Amino acid sequence: PYHYLPLKAAAGCLTWLVSFGMALAAEKGVHTRVSFVEELATPGNRRRMRIAADVGFLLFAGFSLVVGLVVFAASLGDAGNRASPVIYAAIPLGSALTIYRLAARLRAAFGEGKG
């Protein structure tokens, strides 16, 4: 019965790393960016491209939050598997943190006039 524990541990670590890595990428602004296309654009278009990428990533994070909540709620009903809620809690937590960080970036972009 314990042969699946290494798989669950690896899946759990990967889920937590990806979820919070997404939030870190959002904070640093290194997500969904194609640098060679950005370098070809004028400075005004670069700002628009960054804002569009942030908004797109924000929509994706919102979708991930909803799906993560559904998956987490479903994992709570699995009484035979106590590790699942711990693993799947990372998805809505990481998505919420990503939304928070992206919202802060967008506020700064619109408030200060830079992206």
N, C-alpha and C positions, 0 to 999 in steps of 0.2 A: 504493500500500500504506500510505501514511501519512495517509490522509484520516480515519481513525478515532482518531488520537492526541488531538485536542481533546476528543472524546467520552470517551475513556478517562481523560484528565486531570480532566475535570469530574466523572465518576463516582467517581474515586478521591478527590478532595477532598470530595465530598459524603458518601461512605461514612465517611471519617475524621472529618469534622465531626459527623455524626450519632452515630457510635459513642462518641466522647469527650464530645459534648454530653449524651448520656444519662447518662454517669458524673457529669458536673458537676451535672446536674439532681438526681441521686440524692443527691449530697453536700449540696446546698443545700436539699433537701426540697421542691422546687417541681414535682415530677412528679405526675401523676394527681390533682391536687387541684382540687376545685370549691369555691372560697372561699365562695360564698353559701350553699351547703348546710352547710359547716363552721361558719359564723357562726350558723346557726339551732340548732345542737346545743349541748348543755351541755358544760362543760369535760371531764368524764369521757368523754363520747361522742366529743368531738373527738380525744382521745388514742387511743381505740379506732379511730376512722376513719383516723387517720394511720398507726397500726400496721398496719391492714388494707391500706391503700394501699401501704405499704412491703413487706409480705409479697407482695401481688399483683405489684408491680413486680419483686421478687426472683425470683418464679417466671418472669416474662417474661424477665428477664435470664438466668436459667438455661437457658431454652429457646433464647434467642438465642445463648448460648455454644455449646450443642450443635450448632445449625444452622450457626453460624459456623465451627466446627471442621470440619464435614463439607464446607462450601463451600470452605474454605481448603485442605483435603486434596485436593479434586477439582481445585482450581486449580493445584496443584503438578504434576499430571500433564499439564497443557497446555503442552507444550514450545514451541509456536509463539507463545505469548503470555506474555512474561516479566513484564508489568505486573500480571497478575491476582493472583499471590500477594501482591504489595505492597499492592494495593487490598484484597483480602479478608482480609488479616491484621488489619485494623482491627476486624472484627466480633468475633472471639473476644477480642482484647485489650480493646476497649471494654466488652464484656459482663463480662469478668472484673473489670475495674476497677469497674464498676457494682455487681457482687455484693459486692466488698470494701467499697465505701463504704456500701451498704445494710446490710450486716452490722454495720458500725460504728454506724450510726444505730440499728439495732434493739437492739444491745447497750446503747447509751446509754439508749434508751427503757425497756428492762426493768431495767437496773441502777440508774438514777437515779429512775425513776418518772415520767419525762416523755418526750414524744414529739417 
